[in-house]
Amino acid sequence: MAMIKKHIRELVSYVPGEQPEAGSVVKLNQNENAYPPSPRVIEAMREFDGRLLRQYPDSASRELRSALASVYGVKESQVFCGNGSDEIISLLFKACLDENSKIAMPYPTYSLYKTAADMHRVACEFVPANGDFTVDTDRLLRAGEQAQAIFLVNPNNPTGLVLPVETIEALLKNYRGLVVIDEAYMDFAEPDQSAVRLIDAYANLMVLRTFSKSYALGGARVGYAFADDRFIAALDKCKDSYNLNGMSQRIALAALHDQAYLRTIVNRIRQTRDRFAGQLERCGFEVIPSQANFVLCRPRFAHAEALYRRLLQQRIYVRYFPVPRLDDWLRISIGTEEEMEIMINSLTSARAAFM
Ligand SMILES: *Cc1c(COP(=O)(O)O)cnc(C)c1O
């Protein structure tokens, strides 16, 4: 019998949202961007010289790091690029968190952290959110005292709630361990709430970002991180030599250089989101106020799971989490105006059918 490490045998895999075959489906279950990437990305792909695939890519993604440094106003030595933020999360465990140590994070949040922790034999202390899903930061800080790191997703997934940057700074002032802020959805939030500006002041802060959501590049797998030079150097030591493929480096650069397009699609999604949230409330849902490209909502007229199954039959995919605190709720990604209209029509008729 092949030998497999005990903790890997027992590991519960991360479960991503379903990926249906293409066709007439409304797919609002993975927080993918409703719109295609910038035309400059398509252009960069067309211009990419396939003969260059013979060569290895730049192992340090230098051009991309330097462009990110100038867009975000940080030093190049404070930037890391990875094969999606998922890779960076895994590297962070490799580089920073000892086996048998502990991390603290709110519950509910992005479940990949638990999987990554299990894989690296790190324990997780979950701090339950308040009744309205806001983060109990005092309790989180207390849990953090017994832990090597605190992880926060901001805006949080799956709630869409934002912790003000002042609260994050207060946390940093009172905590000596590592603080990881995952800002995968920050571009969809109100401006000036990012923790990136705190990087210089707090050497124990790491901010994660991604091209997967706001830049509409989930398929290209490019994530990035900002932190003190020392942390970036540690991630560099642990990464595979060529962690980010050459094509994705070009694609991400092209997307980054089209900030006007980013603003356009992000604004459109925010408008759709706010309109859709209002429609949901009128349709009999409790809605958590979201600053991301999804909303967490609870149907008052049916069980969330029954509604989820009904939508599936209509080839409409949303996210249902059969776990404590979330099993009354659905997370619905914000699609195009047309998709959200199909969505709300379908919910309206579901409501009539259930009542
Ligand atoms: C979608 C998401 C990411 C993105 O991961 P990538 O590997 O960059 O695609 C990261 N963090 C959270 C909380 C997410 O929801």
The ligand as a Gaussian input file, in Angstrom:
#p B3LYP/6-31G(d) Opt

LIG

0 1
 C      -11.681000      34.315000      -4.461000
 C      -10.834000      34.532000      -3.255000
 C       -9.451000      34.574000      -3.375000
 C       -8.807000      34.439000      -4.735000
 O       -7.954000      33.379000      -4.817000
 P       -7.052000      33.246000      -6.126000
 O       -6.238000      32.064000      -5.805000
 O       -6.243000      34.502000      -6.237000
 O       -7.970000      33.067000      -7.291000
 C       -8.687000      34.802000      -2.251000
 N       -9.265000      35.009000      -1.063000
 C      -10.596000      34.990000      -0.916000
 C      -11.197000      35.254000       0.410000
 C      -11.416000      34.739000      -2.006000
 O      -12.742000      34.690000      -1.844000

